[in-house]
Amino acid sequence: MNHQNRSPLLLLICFTTIITITGCSTIKQDKEPIAETTVESLTLPPQESELGAKLRKHTGDYGNLWDEITDGYGFPAVSDAKVDKNLRWLSNNQRYLDRVTEQSKPYIYYIANELRENDMPMELALLPIVESAYNPFALSPSKASGVWQFMPQTGRNFGLKQNHWYDGRRDIVASTDAAVRYLKRLNAMFDGDWLLTIAAYNAGEGTIRRAIAKNRKLGKGTDFWSLPLSQQTQSYIPQLLALSKVIAEPEKYDLELDEIPNNPYFTAINVNSPIDLAQAARMADINPKELRNLNAGYNKWITDPTGPHQLLVPIADAAQFTLNLDKLPKIAPIQIAGDYKVKSGDTLGAIAKRFGTSVAAIQSANNLKSSHLRIGQSLSIPGQPLISSPYAMQAEQEIAQGSHKSISTSYTVKSGDSFWTIARKHDTSVKNLLKWNQLSANAKLKPGQKLLVVNKAAAQTTDNKITYQIKSGDTLHKIASKFDVSKRDILSWNKVKNESYIHPGQELTIYLSAKN
């Protein structure tokens, strides 16, 4: 949501009038929901949370989730030239519809279910397509994040925790709860008018109220279509309305719409302590990317030691995951320094020294882009660096390369070997060997023992990777300047031959740290 004159949710994607409703980087799931497996036939895992049990209660009155969504439409019927332009664009972009359908599959059942339980128009289940293309990692240049594109402060206003370990804006459950509460508040503010509600979600309630007051003073209409709003907001609602028409009658626009089974895609499993997500995925034979996408709220491959203490797991894999949960090695208790309220005279350097951490760690934990502090500001103080395991390193590298090729090797200890000789042979350090294999400094080696060794390239993770949606008027030079990277790098990262191959609505992968 792009919010003007306030800090609510910022729209990740600024569209042109015609080229609209495109998404962020594709999240292709390796596993489809198993349509023939009903929720009732599954054994309830003992660690399943209350949320997981709740998800099993409703399987819907329709086999295809799209049918339930369209049957629950509640927006007014509209005929408008901007809607028609969006419809023409959609009717010529079957691949786009296929992509956003695929990306929505893990999440849209949950969102539709929450909307239904709150008696809200089901067109709102399509809003994350306009906002983020259902990409939980979608991040705008203004730092709006998640499928609902919450700005940091707006997220905090609605209870979305953001710290060193976890960002609730990317948590599909927490952010959907916040979005539902926010939309209901806006709808009450605008007397039940859902078009004004959505406009306020995009532009901010202050912007819409001022536009209404201005028109009222001039004796003009105060409905959405009459208000003097920005081009972005004027295009935002037609995008959503056109998409809702296509979802309701794809054949009318010569399009095909893949069915989505009207069953929950995931369940929630309780975990009692921090665990390594990548290692858990390997042990349960779950695609690490799929587990990461369902649990996008965690900033790394470890659950937040302060909570929430639950994981979302594909229902098809829940039983196996639960069986393997107790077999995971326990992660040592993690020190959390907690929160600190800034006082007069404080500096980041002084605070970091006081708590035995670094300025960079405090800035990262609090999304700070400068060293400026204000009295009374609350800072999350990390107790120690984020943990990085060889499983996480391998998973990151595989995802970045779009493959499942192993980037770690297993070394068999030979007679006469020592940690030092093995480390030297693999161009690494004894410290790394011990960390990768979770061994203490005084551990003894035995001939035949297997050690995990990670290639040096695996240490290069994608922490600063973002997806940028090209807007009308953008040039490669403008985009490169915005993110302080080179045009050549952008072309290389996205495997694009030259600038003539990019266009509005296209997603670009950008690595913010590439030049450093």
One Martini backbone bead per residue (centre of mass of N, CA, C, O) as a GRO file, in nm:
protein
  516
    1MET     BB    1   0.093   0.038   0.025
    2ASN     BB    2   0.049   0.372  -0.067
    3HIS     BB    3   0.120   0.627   0.163
    4GLN     BB    4  -0.022   0.936   0.224
    5ASN     BB    5   0.050   1.131   0.503
    6ARG     BB    6   0.142   0.844   0.621
    7SER     BB    7   0.220   0.503   0.778
    8PRO     BB    8   0.081   0.309   0.629
    9LEU     BB    9   0.046   0.098   0.392
   10LEU     BB   10   0.265   0.000   0.123
   11LEU     BB   11   0.276  -0.015  -0.205
   12LEU     BB   12   0.474  -0.207  -0.401
   13ILE     BB   13   0.289  -0.155  -0.661
   14CYS     BB   14   0.322   0.049  -0.945
   15PHE     BB   15   0.089   0.117  -1.182
   16THR     BB   16  -0.052   0.130  -1.461
   17THR     BB   17  -0.346   0.143  -1.615
   18ILE     BB   18  -0.288  -0.109  -1.801
   19ILE     BB   19  -0.038  -0.216  -1.645
   20THR     BB   20  -0.141  -0.473  -1.423
   21ILE     BB   21  -0.134  -0.690  -1.169
   22THR     BB   22   0.156  -0.754  -1.076
   23GLY     BB   23   0.427  -0.934  -0.946
   24CYS     BB   24   0.645  -1.102  -0.779
   25SER     BB   25   0.842  -1.333  -0.713
   26THR     BB   26   0.835  -1.652  -0.769
   27ILE     BB   27   0.648  -1.916  -0.596
   28LYS     BB   28   0.733  -2.238  -0.639
   29GLN     BB   29   0.572  -2.526  -0.571
   30ASP     BB   30   0.642  -2.865  -0.533
   31LYS     BB   31   0.371  -2.890  -0.368
   32GLU     BB   32   0.056  -3.001  -0.377
   33PRO     BB   33  -0.241  -3.016  -0.288
   34ILE     BB   34  -0.433  -3.289  -0.181
   35ALA     BB   35  -0.743  -3.331  -0.295
   36GLU     BB   36  -0.821  -3.635  -0.191
   37THR     BB   37  -0.742  -3.523   0.091
   38THR     BB   38  -0.898  -3.504   0.372
   39VAL     BB   39  -0.902  -3.368   0.677
   40GLU     BB   40  -1.044  -3.604   0.835
   41SER     BB   41  -0.821  -3.833   0.742
   42LEU     BB   42  -0.627  -3.702   0.933
   43THR     BB   43  -0.390  -3.713   1.165
   44LEU     BB   44  -0.346  -3.570   1.469
   45PRO     BB   45  -0.100  -3.406   1.578
   46PRO     BB   46   0.016  -3.356   1.897
   47GLN     BB   47   0.155  -3.056   1.823
   48GLU     BB   48  -0.089  -2.926   1.742
   49SER     BB   49  -0.241  -2.642   1.721
   50GLU     BB   50  -0.514  -2.449   1.743
   51LEU     BB   51  -0.490  -2.352   1.455
   52GLY     BB   52  -0.477  -2.627   1.321
   53ALA     BB   53  -0.756  -2.722   1.420
   54LYS     BB   54  -0.918  -2.492   1.292
   55LEU     BB   55  -0.848  -2.553   0.989
   56ARG     BB   56  -1.015  -2.836   0.994
   57LYS     BB   57  -1.323  -2.741   1.020
   58HIS     BB   58  -1.301  -2.608   0.721
   59THR     BB   59  -1.385  -2.721   0.374
   60GLY     BB   60  -1.634  -2.639   0.251
   61ASP     BB   61  -1.894  -2.616  -0.015
   62TYR     BB   62  -1.645  -2.633  -0.209
   63GLY     BB   63  -1.402  -2.769  -0.414
   64ASN     BB   64  -1.352  -2.475  -0.519
   65LEU     BB   65  -1.231  -2.187  -0.394
   66TRP     BB   66  -1.323  -1.984  -0.611
   67ASP     BB   67  -1.629  -2.030  -0.566
   68GLU     BB   68  -1.641  -1.919  -0.278
   69ILE     BB   69  -1.531  -1.642  -0.337
   70THR     BB   70  -1.740  -1.548  -0.557
   71ASP     BB   71  -1.993  -1.601  -0.370
   72GLY     BB   72  -1.863  -1.362  -0.159
   73TYR     BB   73  -1.924  -1.119  -0.295
   74GLY     BB   74  -1.957  -0.734  -0.210
   75PHE     BB   75  -1.920  -0.552  -0.431
   76PRO     BB   76  -2.000  -0.325  -0.643
   77ALA     BB   77  -2.117  -0.271  -0.940
   78VAL     BB   78  -1.894  -0.194  -1.225
   79SER     BB   79  -1.856   0.066  -1.483
   80ASP     BB   80  -1.528   0.118  -1.630
   81ALA     BB   81  -1.261   0.213  -1.814
   82LYS     BB   82  -1.033   0.110  -1.623
   83VAL     BB   83  -1.139  -0.174  -1.596
   84ASP     BB   84  -1.132  -0.243  -1.898
   85LYS     BB   85  -0.826  -0.215  -1.934
   86ASN     BB   86  -0.754  -0.442  -1.735
   87LEU     BB   87  -0.908  -0.664  -1.883
   88ARG     BB   88  -0.738  -0.656  -2.141
   89TRP     BB   89  -0.474  -0.731  -2.009
   90LEU     BB   90  -0.558  -1.001  -1.883
   91SER     BB   91  -0.660  -1.143  -2.153
   92ASN     BB   92  -0.328  -1.130  -2.244
   93ASN     BB   93  -0.235  -1.290  -1.944
   94GLN     BB   94  -0.210  -1.604  -1.863
   95ARG     BB   95   0.065  -1.627  -1.713
   96TYR     BB   96  -0.007  -1.445  -1.481
   97LEU     BB   97  -0.244  -1.609  -1.369
   98ASP     BB   98  -0.081  -1.864  -1.316
   99ARG     BB   99   0.124  -1.741  -1.118
  100VAL     BB  100  -0.069  -1.625  -0.894
  101THR     BB  101  -0.206  -1.889  -0.837
  102GLU     BB  102   0.042  -2.046  -0.743
  103GLN     BB  103   0.128  -1.840  -0.515
  104SER     BB  104  -0.152  -1.862  -0.347
  105LYS     BB  105  -0.199  -2.160  -0.247
  106PRO     BB  106  -0.076  -2.158   0.054
  107TYR     BB  107  -0.278  -1.890   0.154
  108ILE     BB  108  -0.582  -1.837   0.051
  109TYR     BB  109  -0.747  -2.012   0.237
  110TYR     BB  110  -0.690  -1.866   0.499
  111ILE     BB  111  -0.789  -1.586   0.413
  112ALA     BB  112  -1.076  -1.665   0.328
  113ASN     BB  113  -1.157  -1.775   0.607
  114GLU     BB  114  -1.123  -1.508   0.764
  115LEU     BB  115  -1.328  -1.346   0.598
  116ARG     BB  116  -1.573  -1.524   0.647
  117GLU     BB  117  -1.568  -1.501   0.966
  118ASN     BB  118  -1.589  -1.163   0.923
  119ASP     BB  119  -1.790  -1.077   0.702
  120MET     BB  120  -1.630  -1.035   0.425
  121PRO     BB  121  -1.536  -0.958   0.129
  122MET     BB  122  -1.386  -1.182  -0.105
  123GLU     BB  123  -1.212  -0.984  -0.273
  124LEU     BB  124  -0.986  -0.958  -0.049
  125ALA     BB  125  -0.828  -1.220  -0.142
  126LEU     BB  126  -0.702  -1.039  -0.394
  127LEU     BB  127  -0.524  -0.810  -0.273
  128PRO     BB  128  -0.239  -0.961  -0.259
  129ILE     BB  129  -0.200  -0.950  -0.563
  130VAL     BB  130  -0.174  -0.642  -0.588
  131GLU     BB  131   0.044  -0.603  -0.365
  132SER     BB  132   0.242  -0.908  -0.400
  133ALA     BB  133   0.162  -1.181  -0.538
  134TYR     BB  134   0.189  -1.365  -0.283
  135ASN     BB  135   0.463  -1.249  -0.149
  136PRO     BB  136   0.614  -1.268   0.164
  137PHE     BB  137   0.898  -1.118   0.052
  138ALA     BB  138   0.792  -0.859  -0.018
  139LEU     BB  139   0.982  -0.552  -0.101
  140SER     BB  140   0.995  -0.230  -0.074
  141PRO     BB  141   1.173   0.063  -0.090
  142SER     BB  142   0.987   0.152   0.178
  143LYS     BB  143   0.952  -0.130   0.355
  144ALA     BB  144   0.731  -0.290   0.260
  145SER     BB  145   0.573  -0.602   0.384
  146GLY     BB  146   0.440  -0.863   0.247
  147VAL     BB  147   0.127  -0.948   0.131
  148TRP     BB  148   0.011  -0.664   0.278
  149GLN     BB  149   0.215  -0.427   0.303
  150PHE     BB  150   0.363  -0.338   0.566
  151MET     BB  151   0.464  -0.101   0.751
  152PRO     BB  152   0.643  -0.086   1.027
  153GLN     BB  153   0.454   0.098   1.204
  154THR     BB  154   0.185  -0.028   1.129
  155GLY     BB  155   0.252  -0.303   1.234
  156ARG     BB  156   0.286  -0.216   1.529
  157ASN     BB  157  -0.002  -0.096   1.562
  158PHE     BB  158  -0.102  -0.419   1.494
  159GLY     BB  159   0.109  -0.622   1.651
  160LEU     BB  160   0.375  -0.651   1.475
  161LYS     BB  161   0.645  -0.809   1.521
  162GLN     BB  162   0.992  -0.663   1.530
  163ASN     BB  163   1.311  -0.823   1.499
  164HIS     BB  164   1.599  -1.004   1.482
  165TRP     BB  165   1.409  -1.281   1.415
  166TYR     BB  166   1.128  -1.123   1.348
  167ASP     BB  167   0.844  -1.066   1.101
  168GLY     BB  168   0.504  -1.022   1.107
  169ARG     BB  169   0.456  -0.919   0.809
  170ARG     BB  170   0.539  -1.224   0.696
  171ASP     BB  171   0.318  -1.347   0.859
  172ILE     BB  172   0.033  -1.489   0.754
  173VAL     BB  173  -0.128  -1.485   1.019
  174ALA     BB  174  -0.062  -1.211   1.154
  175SER     BB  175  -0.113  -1.024   0.902
  176THR     BB  176  -0.408  -1.104   0.853
  177ASP     BB  177  -0.519  -1.013   1.120
  178ALA     BB  178  -0.431  -0.716   1.082
  179ALA     BB  179  -0.579  -0.661   0.812
  180VAL     BB  180  -0.863  -0.715   0.912
  181ARG     BB  181  -0.865  -0.496   1.133
  182TYR     BB  182  -0.800  -0.258   0.947
  183LEU     BB  183  -1.035  -0.286   0.743
  184LYS     BB  184  -1.262  -0.261   0.954
  185ARG     BB  185  -1.188   0.021   1.049
  186LEU     BB  186  -1.216   0.162   0.776
  187ASN     BB  187  -1.511   0.081   0.718
  188ALA     BB  188  -1.626   0.235   0.961
  189MET     BB  189  -1.514   0.517   0.879
  190PHE     BB  190  -1.674   0.471   0.573
  191ASP     BB  191  -1.967   0.353   0.610
  192GLY     BB  192  -1.924   0.069   0.437
  193ASP     BB  193  -1.728   0.161   0.208
  194TRP     BB  194  -1.520  -0.036   0.015
  195LEU     BB  195  -1.382   0.160  -0.182
  196LEU     BB  196  -1.281   0.356   0.034
  197THR     BB  197  -1.129   0.148   0.199
  198ILE     BB  198  -0.922   0.068  -0.023
  199ALA     BB  199  -0.816   0.350  -0.073
  200ALA     BB  200  -0.708   0.382   0.222
  201TYR     BB  201  -0.516   0.140   0.214
  202ASN     BB  202  -0.341   0.287  -0.003
  203ALA     BB  203  -0.339   0.619   0.086
  204GLY     BB  204  -0.500   0.679   0.333
  205GLU     BB  205  -0.730   0.819   0.541
  206GLY     BB  206  -0.645   1.116   0.521
  207THR     BB  207  -0.662   1.147   0.215
  208ILE     BB  208  -0.965   1.072   0.187
  209ARG     BB  209  -1.087   1.281   0.381
  210ARG     BB  210  -0.983   1.532   0.230
  211ALA     BB  211  -1.123   1.470  -0.040
  212ILE     BB  212  -1.410   1.475   0.071
  213ALA     BB  213  -1.407   1.761   0.191
  214LYS     BB  214  -1.348   1.907  -0.073
  215ASN     BB  215  -1.598   1.811  -0.234
  216ARG     BB  216  -1.812   1.906  -0.039
  217LYS     BB  217  -1.739   2.211  -0.058
  218LEU     BB  218  -1.794   2.194  -0.390
  219GLY     BB  219  -2.047   1.995  -0.445
  220LYS     BB  220  -1.939   1.711  -0.469
  221GLY     BB  221  -1.871   1.403  -0.487
  222THR     BB  222  -1.786   1.118  -0.236
  223ASP     BB  223  -1.702   0.908  -0.409
  224PHE     BB  224  -1.446   0.751  -0.545
  225TRP     BB  225  -1.488   0.853  -0.853
  226SER     BB  226  -1.487   1.176  -0.750
  227LEU     BB  227  -1.207   1.184  -0.642
  228PRO     BB  228  -0.894   1.363  -0.588
  229LEU     BB  229  -0.662   1.141  -0.687
  230SER     BB  230  -0.419   0.959  -0.748
  231GLN     BB  231  -0.322   0.759  -0.998
  232GLN     BB  232  -0.267   0.514  -0.826
  233THR     BB  233  -0.546   0.503  -0.678
  234GLN     BB  234  -0.721   0.508  -0.940
  235SER     BB  235  -0.591   0.217  -1.026
  236TYR     BB  236  -0.628   0.016  -0.788
  237ILE     BB  237  -0.931  -0.063  -0.800
  238PRO     BB  238  -0.951  -0.156  -1.098
  239GLN     BB  239  -0.765  -0.395  -1.056
  240LEU     BB  240  -0.943  -0.551  -0.854
  241LEU     BB  241  -1.207  -0.559  -1.023
  242ALA     BB  242  -1.093  -0.706  -1.268
  243LEU     BB  243  -0.995  -0.958  -1.120
  244SER     BB  244  -1.275  -1.043  -1.011
  245LYS     BB  245  -1.399  -1.094  -1.291
  246VAL     BB  246  -1.202  -1.314  -1.387
  247ILE     BB  247  -1.246  -1.516  -1.155
  248ALA     BB  248  -1.556  -1.552  -1.214
  249GLU     BB  249  -1.504  -1.529  -1.564
  250PRO     BB  250  -1.266  -1.653  -1.752
  251GLU     BB  251  -1.410  -1.736  -2.024
  252LYS     BB  252  -1.500  -1.444  -2.107
  253TYR     BB  253  -1.160  -1.384  -2.138
  254ASP     BB  254  -1.003  -1.630  -2.247
  255LEU     BB  255  -0.952  -1.800  -1.975
  256GLU     BB  256  -0.763  -1.988  -1.733
  257LEU     BB  257  -0.841  -2.153  -1.410
  258ASP     BB  258  -0.702  -2.287  -1.161
  259GLU     BB  259  -0.760  -2.493  -0.925
  260ILE     BB  260  -0.846  -2.474  -0.567
  261PRO     BB  261  -0.850  -2.640  -0.302
  262ASN     BB  262  -1.093  -2.653  -0.026
  263ASN     BB  263  -0.820  -2.666   0.160
  264PRO     BB  264  -0.587  -2.680   0.373
  265TYR     BB  265  -0.237  -2.643   0.338
  266PHE     BB  266  -0.190  -2.587   0.645
  267THR     BB  267  -0.033  -2.630   0.961
  268ALA     BB  268   0.016  -2.606   1.317
  269ILE     BB  269   0.322  -2.635   1.506
  270ASN     BB  270   0.453  -2.698   1.801
  271VAL     BB  271   0.732  -2.535   1.962
  272ASN     BB  272   0.954  -2.517   2.254
  273SER     BB  273   1.204  -2.436   2.072
  274PRO     BB  274   1.458  -2.362   1.901
  275ILE     BB  275   1.493  -2.419   1.544
  276ASP     BB  276   1.611  -2.572   1.251
  277LEU     BB  277   1.454  -2.548   0.959
  278ALA     BB  278   1.642  -2.689   0.754
  279GLN     BB  279   1.682  -2.949   0.915
  280ALA     BB  280   1.384  -3.022   0.944
  281ALA     BB  281   1.330  -3.048   0.641
  282ARG     BB  282   1.526  -3.277   0.583
  283MET     BB  283   1.413  -3.490   0.788
  284ALA     BB  284   1.106  -3.456   0.646
  285ASP     BB  285   1.117  -3.410   0.336
  286ILE     BB  286   1.118  -3.095   0.289
  287ASN     BB  287   1.111  -2.827   0.119
  288PRO     BB  288   1.281  -2.558   0.226
  289LYS     BB  289   1.128  -2.340   0.066
  290GLU     BB  290   0.846  -2.410   0.169
  291LEU     BB  291   0.902  -2.365   0.471
  292ARG     BB  292   0.994  -2.074   0.443
  293ASN     BB  293   0.733  -1.956   0.310
  294LEU     BB  294   0.546  -2.032   0.556
  295ASN     BB  295   0.797  -1.890   0.752
  296ALA     BB  296   0.872  -1.575   0.678
  297GLY     BB  297   0.902  -1.432   0.963
  298TYR     BB  298   1.174  -1.550   0.969
  299ASN     BB  299   1.495  -1.417   0.925
  300LYS     BB  300   1.579  -1.709   0.960
  301TRP     BB  301   1.654  -2.063   1.029
  302ILE     BB  302   1.521  -1.957   1.305
  303THR     BB  303   1.345  -1.945   1.571
  304ASP     BB  304   1.204  -1.749   1.796
  305PRO     BB  305   1.290  -1.748   2.132
  306THR     BB  306   1.025  -1.547   2.207
  307GLY     BB  307   0.846  -1.587   1.977
  308PRO     BB  308   0.672  -1.778   1.809
  309HIS     BB  309   0.586  -2.141   1.885
  310GLN     BB  310   0.547  -2.193   1.555
  311LEU     BB  311   0.468  -2.398   1.266
  312LEU     BB  312   0.431  -2.415   0.925
  313VAL     BB  313   0.281  -2.704   0.762
  314PRO     BB  314   0.220  -2.921   0.546
  315ILE     BB  315  -0.021  -3.146   0.572
  316ALA     BB  316   0.125  -3.380   0.413
  317ASP     BB  317   0.387  -3.340   0.639
  318ALA     BB  318   0.307  -3.338   0.945
  319ALA     BB  319   0.361  -3.622   1.055
  320GLN     BB  320   0.665  -3.642   0.983
  321PHE     BB  321   0.753  -3.387   1.127
  322THR     BB  322   0.667  -3.472   1.413
  323LEU     BB  323   0.848  -3.725   1.435
  324ASN     BB  324   1.124  -3.542   1.392
  325LEU     BB  325   1.129  -3.321   1.613
  326ASP     BB  326   1.270  -3.486   1.856
  327LYS     BB  327   1.546  -3.537   1.677
  328LEU     BB  328   1.639  -3.267   1.712
  329PRO     BB  329   1.874  -3.068   1.786
  330LYS     BB  330   1.950  -2.874   2.041
  331ILE     BB  331   1.940  -2.543   2.106
  332ALA     BB  332   2.093  -2.330   2.267
  333PRO     BB  333   2.046  -2.098   2.468
  334ILE     BB  334   1.932  -1.766   2.406
  335GLN     BB  335   2.037  -1.450   2.429
  336ILE     BB  336   1.829  -1.178   2.552
  337ALA     BB  337   1.833  -0.841   2.615
  338GLY     BB  338   1.603  -0.681   2.482
  339ASP     BB  339   1.467  -0.382   2.575
  340TYR     BB  340   1.523  -0.023   2.500
  341LYS     BB  341   1.511   0.306   2.629
  342VAL     BB  342   1.575   0.607   2.522
  343LYS     BB  343   1.801   0.849   2.633
  344SER     BB  344   1.953   1.111   2.723
  345GLY     BB  345   2.267   1.087   2.540
  346ASP     BB  346   2.234   0.864   2.359
  347THR     BB  347   2.402   0.604   2.174
  348LEU     BB  348   2.470   0.340   1.986
  349GLY     BB  349   2.752   0.286   2.097
  350ALA     BB  350   2.678   0.289   2.400
  351ILE     BB  351   2.462   0.067   2.391
  352ALA     BB  352   2.636  -0.158   2.272
  353LYS     BB  353   2.844  -0.162   2.503
  354ARG     BB  354   2.646  -0.219   2.739
  355PHE     BB  355   2.538  -0.506   2.581
  356GLY     BB  356   2.758  -0.651   2.400
  357THR     BB  357   2.738  -0.522   2.111
  358SER     BB  358   2.642  -0.385   1.799
  359VAL     BB  359   2.546  -0.147   1.589
  360ALA     BB  360   2.462  -0.329   1.353
  361ALA     BB  361   2.272  -0.514   1.520
  362ILE     BB  362   2.075  -0.292   1.608
  363GLN     BB  363   1.998  -0.193   1.327
  364SER     BB  364   1.890  -0.467   1.225
  365ALA     BB  365   1.675  -0.518   1.456
  366ASN     BB  366   1.540  -0.201   1.382
  367ASN     BB  367   1.560  -0.083   1.092
  368LEU     BB  368   1.817   0.104   1.075
  369LYS     BB  369   1.965   0.374   0.863
  370SER     BB  370   2.070   0.522   1.123
  371SER     BB  371   2.197   0.695   1.425
  372HIS     BB  372   1.931   0.809   1.491
  373LEU     BB  373   1.775   0.929   1.793
  374ARG     BB  374   1.501   0.910   2.029
  375ILE     BB  375   1.341   0.992   2.290
  376GLY     BB  376   1.174   0.684   2.385
  377GLN     BB  377   1.285   0.485   2.214
  378SER     BB  378   1.252   0.149   2.105
  379LEU     BB  379   1.490  -0.118   2.152
  380SER     BB  380   1.623  -0.399   2.016
  381ILE     BB  381   1.846  -0.627   2.190
  382PRO     BB  382   2.081  -0.827   2.094
  383GLY     BB  383   2.263  -1.095   2.236
  384GLN     BB  384   2.321  -1.240   1.951
  385PRO     BB  385   2.383  -1.379   1.681
  386LEU     BB  386   2.280  -1.532   1.427
  387ILE     BB  387   2.219  -1.847   1.333
  388SER     BB  388   2.435  -2.064   1.125
  389SER     BB  389   2.391  -2.338   0.929
  390PRO     BB  390   2.462  -2.572   0.694
  391TYR     BB  391   2.166  -2.607   0.612
  392ALA     BB  392   2.110  -2.308   0.559
  393MET     BB  393   2.329  -2.259   0.353
  394GLN     BB  394   2.227  -2.464   0.148
  395ALA     BB  395   1.942  -2.354   0.111
  396GLU     BB  396   2.020  -2.072   0.012
  397GLN     BB  397   2.181  -2.162  -0.235
  398GLU     BB  398   1.958  -2.320  -0.378
  399ILE     BB  399   1.758  -2.088  -0.404
  400ALA     BB  400   1.943  -1.890  -0.557
  401GLN     BB  401   1.992  -2.119  -0.795
  402GLY     BB  402   1.737  -2.306  -0.844
  403SER     BB  403   1.829  -2.564  -0.670
  404HIS     BB  404   1.937  -2.911  -0.536
  405LYS     BB  405   2.231  -2.878  -0.516
  406SER     BB  406   2.496  -2.967  -0.345
  407ILE     BB  407   2.724  -2.762  -0.116
  408SER     BB  408   2.798  -3.022   0.041
  409THR     BB  409   3.014  -3.244   0.226
  410SER     BB  410   3.142  -3.568   0.301
  411TYR     BB  411   3.377  -3.663   0.550
  412THR     BB  412   3.615  -3.917   0.607
  413VAL     BB  413   3.778  -4.021   0.863
  414LYS     BB  414   4.123  -4.067   0.916
  415SER     BB  415   4.406  -4.182   1.000
  416GLY     BB  416   4.560  -3.890   1.147
  417ASP     BB  417   4.349  -3.700   1.175
  418SER     BB  418   4.253  -3.356   1.202
  419PHE     BB  419   4.103  -3.064   1.220
  420TRP     BB  420   4.336  -2.911   1.083
  421THR     BB  421   4.376  -3.091   0.828
  422ILE     BB  422   4.084  -3.075   0.727
  423ALA     BB  423   4.060  -2.770   0.704
  424ARG     BB  424   4.296  -2.730   0.505
  425LYS     BB  425   4.184  -2.917   0.276
  426HIS     BB  426   3.900  -2.716   0.276
  427ASP     BB  427   3.951  -2.414   0.322
  428THR     BB  428   3.927  -2.378   0.644
  429SER     BB  429   3.817  -2.397   0.978
  430VAL     BB  430   3.788  -2.531   1.283
  431LYS     BB  431   3.547  -2.366   1.372
  432ASN     BB  432   3.363  -2.453   1.137
  433LEU     BB  433   3.364  -2.755   1.181
  434LEU     BB  434   3.238  -2.746   1.461
  435LYS     BB  435   2.979  -2.594   1.380
  436TRP     BB  436   2.868  -2.783   1.153
  437ASN     BB  437   2.891  -3.048   1.375
  438GLN     BB  438   2.836  -2.982   1.672
  439LEU     BB  439   3.122  -2.937   1.823
  440SER     BB  440   3.359  -2.944   2.042
  441ALA     BB  441   3.687  -2.855   2.108
  442ASN     BB  442   3.732  -3.162   2.260
  443ALA     BB  443   3.680  -3.338   2.037
  444LYS     BB  444   3.688  -3.665   1.900
  445LEU     BB  445   3.835  -3.854   1.656
  446LYS     BB  446   3.720  -4.109   1.417
  447PRO     BB  447   3.754  -4.352   1.220
  448GLY     BB  448   3.475  -4.308   0.989
  449GLN     BB  449   3.385  -4.041   1.043
  450LYS     BB  450   3.141  -3.796   0.976
  451LEU     BB  451   3.177  -3.483   0.795
  452LEU     BB  452   3.071  -3.164   0.751
  453VAL     BB  453   3.132  -2.976   0.442
  454VAL     BB  454   3.151  -2.640   0.337
  455ASN     BB  455   3.150  -2.440   0.098
  456LYS     BB  456   3.246  -2.118   0.062
  457ALA     BB  457   2.994  -2.021  -0.108
  458ALA     BB  458   2.777  -2.078   0.120
  459ALA     BB  459   2.827  -1.802   0.282
  460GLN     BB  460   2.656  -1.671   0.052
  461THR     BB  461   2.394  -1.494   0.103
  462THR     BB  462   2.042  -1.331   0.066
  463ASP     BB  463   1.972  -1.086   0.264
  464ASN     BB  464   1.970  -0.839   0.017
  465LYS     BB  465   1.723  -0.944  -0.129
  466ILE     BB  466   1.513  -0.807  -0.384
  467THR     BB  467   1.198  -0.700  -0.520
  468TYR     BB  468   1.127  -0.520  -0.825
  469GLN     BB  469   0.877  -0.315  -0.959
  470ILE     BB  470   0.813  -0.193  -1.254
  471LYS     BB  471   0.752   0.132  -1.354
  472SER     BB  472   0.624   0.383  -1.491
  473GLY     BB  473   0.924   0.552  -1.613
  474ASP     BB  474   1.131   0.357  -1.590
  475THR     BB  475   1.479   0.299  -1.570
  476LEU     BB  476   1.773   0.151  -1.537
  477HIS     BB  477   1.912   0.396  -1.418
  478LYS     BB  478   1.708   0.461  -1.193
  479ILE     BB  479   1.725   0.188  -1.050
  480ALA     BB  480   2.029   0.184  -0.996
  481SER     BB  481   2.033   0.451  -0.832
  482LYS     BB  482   1.832   0.373  -0.607
  483PHE     BB  483   2.033   0.104  -0.521
  484ASP     BB  484   2.339   0.129  -0.583
  485VAL     BB  485   2.382   0.005  -0.875
  486SER     BB  486   2.436  -0.161  -1.164
  487LYS     BB  487   2.322  -0.226  -1.474
  488ARG     BB  488   2.481  -0.484  -1.525
  489ASP     BB  489   2.386  -0.636  -1.274
  490ILE     BB  490   2.085  -0.641  -1.333
  491LEU     BB  491   2.107  -0.799  -1.595
  492SER     BB  492   2.253  -1.046  -1.472
  493TRP     BB  493   2.054  -1.131  -1.243
  494ASN     BB  494   1.806  -1.143  -1.483
  495LYS     BB  495   1.889  -1.239  -1.767
  496VAL     BB  496   1.933  -0.971  -1.943
  497LYS     BB  497   2.042  -0.833  -2.228
  498ASN     BB  498   1.865  -0.556  -2.227
  499GLU     BB  499   1.665  -0.278  -2.181
  500SER     BB  500   1.444  -0.369  -2.400
  501TYR     BB  501   1.344  -0.622  -2.197
  502ILE     BB  502   1.200  -0.415  -2.025
  503HIS     BB  503   0.895  -0.364  -1.815
  504PRO     BB  504   0.615  -0.291  -1.693
  505GLY     BB  505   0.567  -0.528  -1.418
  506GLN     BB  506   0.835  -0.626  -1.384
  507GLU     BB  507   1.067  -0.834  -1.221
  508LEU     BB  508   1.347  -0.757  -1.004
  509THR     BB  509   1.656  -0.861  -0.903
  510ILE     BB  510   1.818  -0.732  -0.599
  511TYR     BB  511   2.145  -0.652  -0.461
  512LEU     BB  512   2.233  -0.427  -0.223
  513SER     BB  513   2.551  -0.538  -0.166
  514ALA     BB  514   2.713  -0.564  -0.440
  515LYS     BB  515   2.915  -0.294  -0.403
  516ASN     BB  516   3.053  -0.383  -0.106
   0.00000   0.00000   0.00000
